[in-house]
Amino acid sequence: MRMYARLKEPLKSGENTYTYKIMLYKTEKDLWLFEYSSPDAVLCSSDRCYDSLEDLFDNWNDLIDERGWIELDDPLPHCQHDAFIPLRVKGRDSGKPEWGIYETLKDGKWVEYKPVR
């Protein structure tokens, strides 16, 4: 299960960093909350592990905007769990990951990911 939400107001999360949106990702074993440091961020800037959905919701529900939690499809195989688009580490599918180099799915083919700055 994956869901995301935008915060009512940016939340200070570091000396010069703010959290604008969050995503929860629940597997059979783990529950993660990903934090995003810009409104249009594709990948998270930090993550937290939670023991229960109740704890996660207790910490965040009052901070999210009126749209509430929005469901997302689970990521494609080998893709980043925290990414809002199909995004994977190049070579991860073949067992030869090139860490720091990403690919995205475009028109049914995996192509180099070039983030817009």
Secondary structure, 3 states (H helix, E strand, C coil): CEEEEEEEEEEECCCCCEEEEEEEEECCCCEEEEEECCCCCCCCCEEEECCCHHHHHHHHHHHECCCCCEEECCCCCCECCCCCCCEEECCHHHCCCCCCCEEEEECCEEEECCCCC
